[in-house]
Amino acid sequence: MASDPLAWLVSLEGVPSAYAAARDGIDVMLRDRGLRRTSPETTAESLLRGAQASAVLEGSASTLAEVRAGTGDDTAQDSLRVSTELLSLAPLMARSPLQALARLHALAAASLPDDRRGRPRDDESAARLRDISALLTRPTDAPALLVASLIHAELVTAAPFASHNGIVARAAERLLLLSRGVDEKSLVVPEAGHLALRPAYESNLRGYAEGGAAGMHAWILYGAEAFAAGAEASPLRRPNA
């Protein structure tokens, strides 16, 4: 049997308890509000909030009200376009993550020529994408939240596409929560969690890229905090945001 590629991350100090607490917080939020009473409109609102937050992290100046009204800037429109197809990509992410990631980029980068949408920048980037996708198909006992956080950082720091890598990474993170059963109605808003913690988000991504094992450890611990903030940003918690 192949070894678990993420076992060493799960064993790092503070990681098991941090992710257990984050998952418990999400489960309590979903259970207390009663998933049977939620509507497609609640999911749509969560996706909208996530699209706006992800766009701001990518450089957009559009407010949530502007995005809601359809008047957001180009980056906000790119992020929103990804959110409209996100739920339909869950089966593809489960069986063929490489294709799902390519589709996320094709949606985000609609302004690029067809031969650059959904395609890696070069051979090295293509190899990184294959490695990331292969990681998602290997059996692991790591929590799904940890896997999602790791893939997020890998995609941002590898920057395998010509543009929109941050939007793709944050969409992939949310998609993994959906496809792995953490949040089947996509009511958590992890993108808003990152935006609320923006200085820590950006500094920990730099640490992940440059700080070796210590930087990876710090990012993984940060990820649990961000998921907790994303649960608090859910329309179930803040219906009038």
N, C-alpha and C positions, 0 to 999 in steps of 0.2 A: 504494500500500500504506500502511495506517495506521501511524503511528509507534508504537514500543514505549513504553507508558506508564510502564514501570518501568526504562527504560534508564538514567535518571539515578541511580537508587538503586544499580544494579549498578556504576556508575562511581565511587562514593564511596570514599574512601581506606579500605583495609583490608577492604572488604566482599567482593570476589571471593575473596581468600585465606581469609577467615574461613568462608565458606560452603563452599568447596571442602574445607577441613579437616573441617568438621562432616559433610558428606556422606561423605567418605572414612571417617571414624570409624564412621558408621552402617553403611556397606557392609562394612567389615571385621568389625564385630561380627556382622552377619547371616551373612556368608560363613563366618567362623571357626566359628560354632556349627552351621552346616549347616541351612539352612531346610528341607531335606527331612526332617530328623529332628524338627522341631518339631511340636507337636500343637495341636488346637483348644483344649486346656486351657491351653497356654502363652499363646495369644492372649487367652483369657478372663482369665487372671491379669493380663496387661498392662492390659487394659481396667479391671479391678477396681482396680488400683493407681492408674490415671489418674483414675478416678471419685473415689476417696477424696482424692487430692491436690487435685483441682479443687474438691471440696467444702470442704476446709480453707481454700483460698484465697478461697472465697466466704463463709467465716465459720463453717463447721462445726467442732465439737469432737470428731467421731467419729474413732476410731483405725481403722487398717486391719483389725485383728482384729474390731472391732465391725461394720464394713461387710461383712467376709467372712461374719460370722455372721448378717447381716440385721438387726442391732439398731442401726444407725446412726440419727442424728437426721434430721429432715425434709430438711435441705439435702443430706445424704449420700444419702438415698433419691432425691431429685430428680436428683442427678448420676449415680447408678447407673442410673436409668431411662433416661437418655440413652445410657449406654454399652451397654445391651443391644440397642439398635437401630442403633448407629453403623455397623457394617460394612455393613448393608443399604442405607445411605444413600449409599454411594460412587457408584453410577451416577447418582443424582439430583443429587449435588453436581457431577458432571461436565457434565451436560446442562442443569440448571436450578438453579443455586446459590441463587436466591432462595427457591425452594420448599424446598430442603434446610435453609436457615437457619430458615425458618418451622417446619419439622418439629422441628428441634432445640429450639426454644423451646417448642413445644407439649408436647414430652416433659418438658422440665425444669419447666415451670410447670403441672403437672397440677392444682394446687390453685386456679388462677385460673378465673374464669368462662370459658366457651367463647368468648365474643366478644373475649377478651383474649389467649387462647393463640395463639401463632404470628402475632400481629398487631402492627404497629408502634404506638408510643405516639400518634403524631400524623402530620400530613402531612409535616412536616419529617423526621421519623424514617423515614417511608416512602421519601422521596426519597434519604436516605442509604443505606438498604438497597438500593435499586435501583442506586445508584452503585457500592456495594461488589460487588454481584452482577455488574454489567456489567464491572467490572475483571477478574473471574474468567473471563469469556468472551472477553477480548481476547487475541490472540497476544502472547507475550512470550518473550524469551530469558532472563529472570531465573530463577534456580534455584527449584525448587518449594519448597524450605525457606524461601527469602526471601519468596515469595508468601504462604506459610502464616503466617509471622511478621507480615507486614504486615496481613493480614486479621484476625488475632488482635487487634492493637492498634486497628485501625479499629473493630471491633465493641465492644471494651471502652470506648473513648473516646466513640464515638457513642452508646452505650447506647440502641439503637433500640427495645428492648422494655421493657415495664413492670417486668420483674424478670429475674433469672437471666442477665444479659448476660455476666458472666464465665464462667459454665458454658458458655453457647452459644459464646463466643469460643474457649475452649480446646478444646471438642469440634470446632469447625470447623477449627482448626489441625490436630488429629490427623487429621480426615477428609480434609484436603487432602493430607497425607502418604500416605494410603492411595490416594486417587483418582488421584494424579499419579505413582504408581509408586515412591515413595521407600521405602515400608514396606508392602508389599502384605499382610502378615499382621498388621500393627498391633502390632509387638513393642516398638517404642520407646515410652517413657512421657514425652512432653513435659511433661505436667502435673506430674509428679514433679520434672522438671528445674526448672520454675518455682518449685515449693515449696522445693526445696533452695537456690535463689537468691532467696528471697522478698524480702529488702530491695532487691536490685537490680531484681527484677521490678517491684515496686511503684513504685520511684523512676523507672525508665525509662518506665513507662506514664504517670506524671505528666509527665515530660519530653516524651513524644510528644504529649500533649494540649496542652502549654503552651509548648514550647520551639522551635517552628518547625522549620526544616530541621535544625538542630543536634540537637534532641530526636529527630527521626526517625532521623537517622544513628546516634545513640547506641542507640536501641531496636533498630535493625537489627543492629548489632554485638552487642548483648546477646543477640538471638535466636539467633545462631549458637552462643554459649556455652551457652544453655539447651538447645538440641538435643543438644549433646554430653553435657550432664548427663542428659538424658532417655534417651540411649542407655545410659549407665551404670546407669540405674535399671531397665532391662529385666530381666524374669525370666530372660533368657538370661545376663545378667551376674550377677544376684543372685537365684538361684532360691529362696532361703529367706527373702527379705525379709518 
